[in-house]
């Protein structure tokens, strides 16, 4: 995740967006630690009916080392 965010910053991207299953607590924790914020609830987003959060992060700075990796 750090490499992706930092590469996007170097390329001049302004924002990164992702979707994550609501039952993936490890990923949700990692993304929140990385500065991603929920911006939209996606009902029944996945084929199995699981919902998701769309999360985003401004890319004004590179991502520091994270304490926990998923």
N, CA, C and O atoms as a CHARMM CRD file, in Angstrom:
* protein
*
  280
    1    1 UNK  N      0.83500  -1.19300   0.00000 PROA 1      0.00000
    2    1 UNK  CA     0.00000   0.00000   0.00000 PROA 1      0.00000
    3    1 UNK  C      0.87600   1.25000   0.00000 PROA 1      0.00000
    4    1 UNK  O      0.61800   2.20900  -0.72800 PROA 1      0.00000
    5    2 UNK  N      1.91300   1.21900   0.83000 PROA 2      0.00000
    6    2 UNK  CA     2.81900   2.36700   0.88400 PROA 2      0.00000
    7    2 UNK  C      3.44200   2.63300  -0.48100 PROA 2      0.00000
    8    2 UNK  O      3.49800   3.78200  -0.91900 PROA 2      0.00000
    9    3 UNK  N      3.90500   1.59800  -1.15400 PROA 3      0.00000
   10    3 UNK  CA     4.53300   1.76700  -2.46800 PROA 3      0.00000
   11    3 UNK  C      3.54200   2.33800  -3.47800 PROA 3      0.00000
   12    3 UNK  O      3.90500   3.20400  -4.27500 PROA 3      0.00000
   13    4 UNK  N      2.30900   1.87000  -3.45600 PROA 4      0.00000
   14    4 UNK  CA     1.29100   2.37900  -4.38300 PROA 4      0.00000
   15    4 UNK  C      0.97900   3.84800  -4.13400 PROA 4      0.00000
   16    4 UNK  O      0.92400   4.64500  -5.07100 PROA 4      0.00000
   17    5 UNK  N      0.77500   4.20400  -2.87100 PROA 5      0.00000
   18    5 UNK  CA     0.48000   5.60400  -2.53200 PROA 5      0.00000
   19    5 UNK  C      1.65200   6.49500  -2.91000 PROA 5      0.00000
   20    5 UNK  O      1.45900   7.54400  -3.52400 PROA 5      0.00000
   21    6 UNK  N      2.85300   6.09200  -2.55500 PROA 6      0.00000
   22    6 UNK  CA     4.02400   6.91700  -2.85000 PROA 6      0.00000
   23    6 UNK  C      4.25500   7.05500  -4.35500 PROA 6      0.00000
   24    6 UNK  O      4.65500   8.12100  -4.82300 PROA 6      0.00000
   25    7 UNK  N      4.00900   5.99100  -5.11400 PROA 7      0.00000
   26    7 UNK  CA     4.14500   6.06500  -6.57300 PROA 7      0.00000
   27    7 UNK  C      3.11400   7.03200  -7.15400 PROA 7      0.00000
   28    7 UNK  O      3.42900   7.80100  -8.06200 PROA 7      0.00000
   29    8 UNK  N      1.90200   6.99700  -6.64300 PROA 8      0.00000
   30    8 UNK  CA     0.85900   7.91600  -7.11800 PROA 8      0.00000
   31    8 UNK  C      1.21700   9.36200  -6.80000 PROA 8      0.00000
   32    8 UNK  O      0.98800  10.25300  -7.61800 PROA 8      0.00000
   33    9 UNK  N      1.77700   9.60000  -5.61600 PROA 9      0.00000
   34    9 UNK  CA     2.22000  10.95400  -5.24100 PROA 9      0.00000
   35    9 UNK  C      3.29900  11.43100  -6.21200 PROA 9      0.00000
   36    9 UNK  O      3.24000  12.56300  -6.69200 PROA 9      0.00000
   37   10 UNK  N      4.28600  10.57500  -6.50600 PROA 10     0.00000
   38   10 UNK  CA     5.36600  10.94000  -7.42100 PROA 10     0.00000
   39   10 UNK  C      4.83500  11.24800  -8.82000 PROA 10     0.00000
   40   10 UNK  O      5.40300  12.08400  -9.52400 PROA 10     0.00000
   41   11 UNK  N      3.76900  10.59200  -9.22500 PROA 11     0.00000
   42   11 UNK  CA     3.18300  10.82100 -10.55500 PROA 11     0.00000
   43   11 UNK  C      2.25000  12.03100 -10.59500 PROA 11     0.00000
   44   11 UNK  O      1.71300  12.37500 -11.64700 PROA 11     0.00000
   45   12 UNK  N      2.06300  12.66700  -9.45000 PROA 12     0.00000
   46   12 UNK  CA     1.24400  13.87000  -9.41200 PROA 12     0.00000
   47   12 UNK  C     -0.24100  13.62500  -9.21200 PROA 12     0.00000
   48   12 UNK  O     -1.04400  14.54100  -9.39200 PROA 12     0.00000
   49   13 UNK  N     -0.62300  12.41000  -8.84400 PROA 13     0.00000
   50   13 UNK  CA    -2.03700  12.12900  -8.56900 PROA 13     0.00000
   51   13 UNK  C     -2.46900  12.90100  -7.32700 PROA 13     0.00000
   52   13 UNK  O     -1.67500  13.12800  -6.41400 PROA 13     0.00000
   53   14 UNK  N     -3.71800  13.29400  -7.30800 PROA 14     0.00000
   54   14 UNK  CA    -4.22300  14.09800  -6.20400 PROA 14     0.00000
   55   14 UNK  C     -5.06000  13.31500  -5.20900 PROA 14     0.00000
   56   14 UNK  O     -5.25600  13.75700  -4.07700 PROA 14     0.00000
   57   15 UNK  N     -5.56100  12.14500  -5.62700 PROA 15     0.00000
   58   15 UNK  CA    -6.48100  11.39900  -4.77500 PROA 15     0.00000
   59   15 UNK  C     -6.43100   9.92300  -5.15800 PROA 15     0.00000
   60   15 UNK  O     -6.27500   9.57700  -6.32900 PROA 15     0.00000
   61   16 UNK  N     -6.56800   9.05300  -4.14400 PROA 16     0.00000
   62   16 UNK  CA    -6.64500   7.62300  -4.38400 PROA 16     0.00000
   63   16 UNK  C     -7.95800   7.12500  -3.80200 PROA 16     0.00000
   64   16 UNK  O     -8.35400   7.52300  -2.70600 PROA 16     0.00000
   65   17 UNK  N     -8.63300   6.24800  -4.54600 PROA 17     0.00000
   66   17 UNK  CA    -9.93000   5.70600  -4.14400 PROA 17     0.00000
   67   17 UNK  C     -9.85600   4.18500  -4.17800 PROA 17     0.00000
   68   17 UNK  O     -9.22000   3.60600  -5.05900 PROA 17     0.00000
   69   18 UNK  N    -10.51000   3.54400  -3.21400 PROA 18     0.00000
   70   18 UNK  CA   -10.56300   2.08900  -3.17600 PROA 18     0.00000
   71   18 UNK  C    -11.91000   1.64800  -2.62700 PROA 18     0.00000
   72   18 UNK  O    -12.63800   2.43300  -2.01900 PROA 18     0.00000
   73   19 UNK  N    -12.22600   0.38400  -2.85000 PROA 19     0.00000
   74   19 UNK  CA   -13.40200  -0.22800  -2.25700 PROA 19     0.00000
   75   19 UNK  C    -12.93500  -1.39400  -1.40100 PROA 19     0.00000
   76   19 UNK  O    -12.00700  -2.11700  -1.76200 PROA 19     0.00000
   77   20 UNK  N    -13.59700  -1.56500  -0.25700 PROA 20     0.00000
   78   20 UNK  CA   -13.21200  -2.64400   0.66000 PROA 20     0.00000
   79   20 UNK  C    -14.46500  -3.26200   1.27600 PROA 20     0.00000
   80   20 UNK  O    -15.40400  -2.56100   1.65300 PROA 20     0.00000
   81   21 UNK  N    -14.45600  -4.59100   1.36700 PROA 21     0.00000
   82   21 UNK  CA   -15.57100  -5.31300   1.97400 PROA 21     0.00000
   83   21 UNK  C    -15.74900  -4.88700   3.42200 PROA 21     0.00000
   84   21 UNK  O    -14.77400  -4.63800   4.13100 PROA 21     0.00000
   85   22 UNK  N    -16.99900  -4.80600   3.85300 PROA 22     0.00000
   86   22 UNK  CA   -17.25200  -4.40100   5.23800 PROA 22     0.00000
   87   22 UNK  C    -16.80400  -5.45400   6.24000 PROA 22     0.00000
   88   22 UNK  O    -16.59600  -5.13800   7.41100 PROA 22     0.00000
   89   23 UNK  N    -16.65200  -6.70100   5.79900 PROA 23     0.00000
   90   23 UNK  CA   -16.23600  -7.76100   6.71500 PROA 23     0.00000
   91   23 UNK  C    -14.72100  -7.99400   6.70900 PROA 23     0.00000
   92   23 UNK  O    -14.24400  -8.95300   7.31600 PROA 23     0.00000
   93   24 UNK  N    -13.96800  -7.13700   6.03600 PROA 24     0.00000
   94   24 UNK  CA   -12.51400  -7.25900   5.99400 PROA 24     0.00000
   95   24 UNK  C    -11.91100  -6.27300   6.99900 PROA 24     0.00000
   96   24 UNK  O    -11.40200  -5.21700   6.62300 PROA 24     0.00000
   97   25 UNK  N    -11.97900  -6.63500   8.26500 PROA 25     0.00000
   98   25 UNK  CA   -11.55500  -5.70800   9.32000 PROA 25     0.00000
   99   25 UNK  C    -10.06300  -5.38200   9.26200 PROA 25     0.00000
  100   25 UNK  O     -9.67100  -4.26000   9.58000 PROA 25     0.00000
  101   26 UNK  N     -9.23000  -6.33300   8.86600 PROA 26     0.00000
  102   26 UNK  CA    -7.78800  -6.06800   8.77200 PROA 26     0.00000
  103   26 UNK  C     -7.51400  -4.99300   7.71400 PROA 26     0.00000
  104   26 UNK  O     -6.73600  -4.06900   7.95100 PROA 26     0.00000
  105   27 UNK  N     -8.14900  -5.11700   6.56100 PROA 27     0.00000
  106   27 UNK  CA    -7.94900  -4.11900   5.50100 PROA 27     0.00000
  107   27 UNK  C     -8.51200  -2.76600   5.90900 PROA 27     0.00000
  108   27 UNK  O     -7.88600  -1.73600   5.66100 PROA 27     0.00000
  109   28 UNK  N     -9.68700  -2.75600   6.53300 PROA 28     0.00000
  110   28 UNK  CA   -10.26700  -1.48600   6.98500 PROA 28     0.00000
  111   28 UNK  C     -9.33300  -0.77200   7.96400 PROA 28     0.00000
  112   28 UNK  O     -9.14700   0.44200   7.88200 PROA 28     0.00000
  113   29 UNK  N     -8.75300  -1.52900   8.87800 PROA 29     0.00000
  114   29 UNK  CA    -7.80500  -0.93800   9.83700 PROA 29     0.00000
  115   29 UNK  C     -6.58000  -0.38200   9.12100 PROA 29     0.00000
  116   29 UNK  O     -6.15400   0.74000   9.39300 PROA 29     0.00000
  117   30 UNK  N     -6.01800  -1.16100   8.21200 PROA 30     0.00000
  118   30 UNK  CA    -4.84400  -0.71400   7.46100 PROA 30     0.00000
  119   30 UNK  C     -5.14600   0.56700   6.68500 PROA 30     0.00000
  120   30 UNK  O     -4.36600   1.51900   6.72800 PROA 30     0.00000
  121   31 UNK  N     -6.27000   0.59100   5.97900 PROA 31     0.00000
  122   31 UNK  CA    -6.60200   1.75900   5.16800 PROA 31     0.00000
  123   31 UNK  C     -6.84400   2.99200   6.03600 PROA 31     0.00000
  124   31 UNK  O     -6.43700   4.09700   5.67700 PROA 31     0.00000
  125   32 UNK  N     -7.49900   2.80600   7.16300 PROA 32     0.00000
  126   32 UNK  CA    -7.70500   3.95800   8.07100 PROA 32     0.00000
  127   32 UNK  C     -6.36900   4.46400   8.60400 PROA 32     0.00000
  128   32 UNK  O     -6.15700   5.67400   8.68300 PROA 32     0.00000
  129   33 UNK  N     -5.47200   3.56100   8.96900 PROA 33     0.00000
  130   33 UNK  CA    -4.14500   3.96300   9.44400 PROA 33     0.00000
  131   33 UNK  C     -3.38600   4.72200   8.35600 PROA 33     0.00000
  132   33 UNK  O     -2.55400   5.57800   8.65700 PROA 33     0.00000
  133   34 UNK  N     -3.67100   4.41100   7.11000 PROA 34     0.00000
  134   34 UNK  CA    -2.99600   5.05000   5.97700 PROA 34     0.00000
  135   34 UNK  C     -3.68000   6.35200   5.56600 PROA 34     0.00000
  136   34 UNK  O     -3.27000   6.98900   4.59500 PROA 34     0.00000
  137   35 UNK  N     -4.71500   6.74800   6.29600 PROA 35     0.00000
  138   35 UNK  CA    -5.36300   8.02700   6.02500 PROA 35     0.00000
  139   35 UNK  C     -6.56800   7.97100   5.10700 PROA 35     0.00000
  140   35 UNK  O     -7.10600   9.01500   4.73700 PROA 35     0.00000
  141   36 UNK  N     -7.00300   6.77700   4.73200 PROA 36     0.00000
  142   36 UNK  CA    -8.20200   6.65500   3.90600 PROA 36     0.00000
  143   36 UNK  C     -9.43300   6.84700   4.77800 PROA 36     0.00000
  144   36 UNK  O     -9.49200   6.36100   5.90800 PROA 36     0.00000
  145   37 UNK  N    -10.41600   7.56300   4.23900 PROA 37     0.00000
  146   37 UNK  CA   -11.65400   7.83600   4.96500 PROA 37     0.00000
  147   37 UNK  C    -12.83500   7.29500   4.16700 PROA 37     0.00000
  148   37 UNK  O    -12.86900   7.42300   2.94300 PROA 37     0.00000
  149   38 UNK  N    -13.81900   6.67900   4.86500 PROA 38     0.00000
  150   38 UNK  CA   -15.01600   6.21400   4.16200 PROA 38     0.00000
  151   38 UNK  C    -15.74300   7.40100   3.52700 PROA 38     0.00000
  152   38 UNK  O    -15.89700   8.45400   4.14500 PROA 38     0.00000
  153   39 UNK  N    -16.18500   7.21100   2.28500 PROA 39     0.00000
  154   39 UNK  CA   -16.92000   8.29700   1.63000 PROA 39     0.00000
  155   39 UNK  C    -18.25500   7.84100   1.06000 PROA 39     0.00000
  156   39 UNK  O    -19.12700   8.66900   0.79900 PROA 39     0.00000
  157   40 UNK  N    -18.43000   6.53600   0.86100 PROA 40     0.00000
  158   40 UNK  CA   -19.71200   6.05000   0.34800 PROA 40     0.00000
  159   40 UNK  C    -19.92700   4.60200   0.76800 PROA 40     0.00000
  160   40 UNK  O    -18.99700   3.79500   0.77500 PROA 40     0.00000
  161   41 UNK  N    -21.16700   4.29400   1.11800 PROA 41     0.00000
  162   41 UNK  CA   -21.58500   2.93100   1.43900 PROA 41     0.00000
  163   41 UNK  C    -22.08700   2.30100   0.15200 PROA 41     0.00000
  164   41 UNK  O    -22.92500   2.88500  -0.53500 PROA 41     0.00000
  165   42 UNK  N    -21.58500   1.11300  -0.18600 PROA 42     0.00000
  166   42 UNK  CA   -21.96100   0.42700  -1.41700 PROA 42     0.00000
  167   42 UNK  C    -22.71700  -0.84300  -1.05900 PROA 42     0.00000
  168   42 UNK  O    -22.11400  -1.86900  -0.74600 PROA 42     0.00000
  169   43 UNK  N    -24.04400  -0.76600  -1.10700 PROA 43     0.00000
  170   43 UNK  CA   -24.90000  -1.88300  -0.72800 PROA 43     0.00000
  171   43 UNK  C    -24.75900  -3.02800  -1.72100 PROA 43     0.00000
  172   43 UNK  O    -24.80900  -2.82800  -2.93500 PROA 43     0.00000
  173   44 UNK  N    -24.58100  -4.24000  -1.17800 PROA 44     0.00000
  174   44 UNK  CA   -24.46500  -5.45400  -1.99200 PROA 44     0.00000
  175   44 UNK  C    -23.49600  -5.28000  -3.16100 PROA 44     0.00000
  176   44 UNK  O    -23.80300  -5.65400  -4.29300 PROA 44     0.00000
  177   45 UNK  N    -22.33600  -4.71500  -2.87900 PROA 45     0.00000
  178   45 UNK  CA   -21.33600  -4.39200  -3.90000 PROA 45     0.00000
  179   45 UNK  C    -20.72100  -5.63400  -4.53300 PROA 45     0.00000
  180   45 UNK  O    -20.45300  -5.66000  -5.73400 PROA 45     0.00000
  181   46 UNK  N    -20.50000  -6.65900  -3.72000 PROA 46     0.00000
  182   46 UNK  CA   -19.83800  -7.86800  -4.20500 PROA 46     0.00000
  183   46 UNK  C    -20.85600  -8.91400  -4.65300 PROA 46     0.00000
  184   46 UNK  O    -22.01800  -8.87300  -4.24700 PROA 46     0.00000
  185   47 UNK  N    -20.41800  -9.84600  -5.48700 PROA 47     0.00000
  186   47 UNK  CA   -21.30400 -10.86400  -6.06000 PROA 47     0.00000
  187   47 UNK  C    -22.01100 -11.69700  -4.99500 PROA 47     0.00000
  188   47 UNK  O    -23.12600 -12.16900  -5.21300 PROA 47     0.00000
  189   48 UNK  N    -21.36600 -11.87600  -3.84800 PROA 48     0.00000
  190   48 UNK  CA   -21.98700 -12.67200  -2.78200 PROA 48     0.00000
  191   48 UNK  C    -22.95200 -11.85700  -1.92900 PROA 48     0.00000
  192   48 UNK  O    -23.49200 -12.37300  -0.95000 PROA 48     0.00000
  193   49 UNK  N    -23.17800 -10.59500  -2.28500 PROA 49     0.00000
  194   49 UNK  CA   -24.11900  -9.74800  -1.55900 PROA 49     0.00000
  195   49 UNK  C    -23.49900  -8.91700  -0.45700 PROA 49     0.00000
  196   49 UNK  O    -24.19400  -8.12000   0.17300 PROA 49     0.00000
  197   50 UNK  N    -22.21500  -9.08000  -0.20800 PROA 50     0.00000
  198   50 UNK  CA   -21.55200  -8.29300   0.83600 PROA 50     0.00000
  199   50 UNK  C    -21.44200  -6.83900   0.39700 PROA 50     0.00000
  200   50 UNK  O    -21.15100  -6.54300  -0.76200 PROA 50     0.00000
  201   51 UNK  N    -21.67800  -5.94600   1.33700 PROA 51     0.00000
  202   51 UNK  CA   -21.54700  -4.51700   1.05800 PROA 51     0.00000
  203   51 UNK  C    -20.08900  -4.08500   1.20800 PROA 51     0.00000
  204   51 UNK  O    -19.24200  -4.85600   1.65900 PROA 51     0.00000
  205   52 UNK  N    -19.81900  -2.85600   0.82400 PROA 52     0.00000
  206   52 UNK  CA   -18.45000  -2.33700   0.86700 PROA 52     0.00000
  207   52 UNK  C    -18.46300  -0.86100   1.23300 PROA 52     0.00000
  208   52 UNK  O    -19.48700  -0.18200   1.14700 PROA 52     0.00000
  209   53 UNK  N    -17.31000  -0.39500   1.63800 PROA 53     0.00000
  210   53 UNK  CA   -17.05900   1.03500   1.78300 PROA 53     0.00000
  211   53 UNK  C    -16.20800   1.48700   0.61100 PROA 53     0.00000
  212   53 UNK  O    -15.24400   0.81300   0.24600 PROA 53     0.00000
  213   54 UNK  N    -16.54900   2.60400   0.02800 PROA 54     0.00000
  214   54 UNK  CA   -15.62600   3.29800  -0.87600 PROA 54     0.00000
  215   54 UNK  C    -14.87200   4.26100   0.02300 PROA 54     0.00000
  216   54 UNK  O    -15.47200   5.04400   0.76000 PROA 54     0.00000
  217   55 UNK  N    -13.55300   4.19300  -0.04600 PROA 55     0.00000
  218   55 UNK  CA   -12.70100   5.03600   0.79500 PROA 55     0.00000
  219   55 UNK  C    -11.76800   5.83300  -0.10200 PROA 55     0.00000
  220   55 UNK  O    -11.43200   5.40000  -1.20400 PROA 55     0.00000
  221   56 UNK  N    -11.35000   7.00500   0.37800 PROA 56     0.00000
  222   56 UNK  CA   -10.42500   7.80700  -0.40900 PROA 56     0.00000
  223   56 UNK  C     -9.42800   8.50900   0.50400 PROA 56     0.00000
  224   56 UNK  O     -9.61600   8.62700   1.71500 PROA 56     0.00000
  225   57 UNK  N     -8.36700   8.96400  -0.13700 PROA 57     0.00000
  226   57 UNK  CA    -7.29200   9.66600   0.57600 PROA 57     0.00000
  227   57 UNK  C     -6.71500  10.71200  -0.35700 PROA 57     0.00000
  228   57 UNK  O     -6.41800  10.42300  -1.51700 PROA 57     0.00000
  229   58 UNK  N     -6.55600  11.92400   0.14700 PROA 58     0.00000
  230   58 UNK  CA    -5.83700  12.94900  -0.60400 PROA 58     0.00000
  231   58 UNK  C     -4.37800  12.52500  -0.68900 PROA 58     0.00000
  232   58 UNK  O     -3.84400  11.93100   0.24700 PROA 58     0.00000
  233   59 UNK  N     -3.74400  12.82800  -1.79600 PROA 59     0.00000
  234   59 UNK  CA    -2.35400  12.41300  -2.00300 PROA 59     0.00000
  235   59 UNK  C     -1.41200  13.61600  -1.99100 PROA 59     0.00000
  236   59 UNK  O     -0.59100  13.78300  -2.89300 PROA 59     0.00000
  237   60 UNK  N     -1.53800  14.43400  -0.98200 PROA 60     0.00000
  238   60 UNK  CA    -0.65800  15.59300  -0.86600 PROA 60     0.00000
  239   60 UNK  C      0.70700  15.22400  -0.28900 PROA 60     0.00000
  240   60 UNK  O      1.68000  15.95900  -0.45500 PROA 60     0.00000
  241   61 UNK  N      0.76700  14.08000   0.38900 PROA 61     0.00000
  242   61 UNK  CA     2.03300  13.63400   0.98000 PROA 61     0.00000
  243   61 UNK  C      2.19400  12.13400   0.79400 PROA 61     0.00000
  244   61 UNK  O      1.21600  11.41200   0.60300 PROA 61     0.00000
  245   62 UNK  N      3.42800  11.67700   0.85000 PROA 62     0.00000
  246   62 UNK  CA     3.71200  10.24200   0.80800 PROA 62     0.00000
  247   62 UNK  C      3.22200   9.58200   2.07400 PROA 62     0.00000
  248   62 UNK  O      2.94200  10.24800   3.07000 PROA 62     0.00000
  249   63 UNK  N      3.12300   8.28500   2.03100 PROA 63     0.00000
  250   63 UNK  CA     2.63600   7.52100   3.15600 PROA 63     0.00000
  251   63 UNK  C      3.80200   7.08800   4.03900 PROA 63     0.00000
  252   63 UNK  O      4.76000   6.49200   3.54600 PROA 63     0.00000
  253   64 UNK  N      3.73400   7.37500   5.32300 PROA 64     0.00000
  254   64 UNK  CA     4.79200   6.93100   6.23400 PROA 64     0.00000
  255   64 UNK  C      4.70200   5.42200   6.45500 PROA 64     0.00000
  256   64 UNK  O      3.74700   4.78300   6.01400 PROA 64     0.00000
  257   65 UNK  N      5.69100   4.85800   7.13200 PROA 65     0.00000
  258   65 UNK  CA     5.64300   3.44000   7.47700 PROA 65     0.00000
  259   65 UNK  C      4.40400   3.16700   8.30600 PROA 65     0.00000
  260   65 UNK  O      4.03500   3.96700   9.16500 PROA 65     0.00000
  261   66 UNK  N      3.76700   2.04400   8.05000 PROA 66     0.00000
  262   66 UNK  CA     2.57700   1.64900   8.79300 PROA 66     0.00000
  263   66 UNK  C      2.96300   0.65100   9.86500 PROA 66     0.00000
  264   66 UNK  O      3.86100  -0.16700   9.66100 PROA 66     0.00000
  265   67 UNK  N      2.29400   0.71100  11.00200 PROA 67     0.00000
  266   67 UNK  CA     2.59600  -0.20100  12.10600 PROA 67     0.00000
  267   67 UNK  C      2.16800  -1.63400  11.79400 PROA 67     0.00000
  268   67 UNK  O      2.84200  -2.58600  12.18900 PROA 67     0.00000
  269   68 UNK  N      1.03600  -1.78800  11.08000 PROA 68     0.00000
  270   68 UNK  CA     0.48700  -3.12800  10.81000 PROA 68     0.00000
  271   68 UNK  C      0.26200  -3.25100   9.30000 PROA 68     0.00000
  272   68 UNK  O     -0.23800  -2.32600   8.66000 PROA 68     0.00000
  273   69 UNK  N      0.62600  -4.36700   8.76000 PROA 69     0.00000
  274   69 UNK  CA     0.39600  -4.64800   7.34600 PROA 69     0.00000
  275   69 UNK  C     -0.67000  -5.73100   7.24100 PROA 69     0.00000
  276   69 UNK  O     -0.67700  -6.67900   8.02500 PROA 69     0.00000
  277   70 UNK  N     -1.57100  -5.58800   6.26900 PROA 70     0.00000
  278   70 UNK  CA    -2.60700  -6.61000   6.06500 PROA 70     0.00000
  279   70 UNK  C     -2.17300  -7.57600   4.98900 PROA 70     0.00000
  280   70 UNK  O     -2.90500  -8.51200   4.66700 PROA 70     0.00000
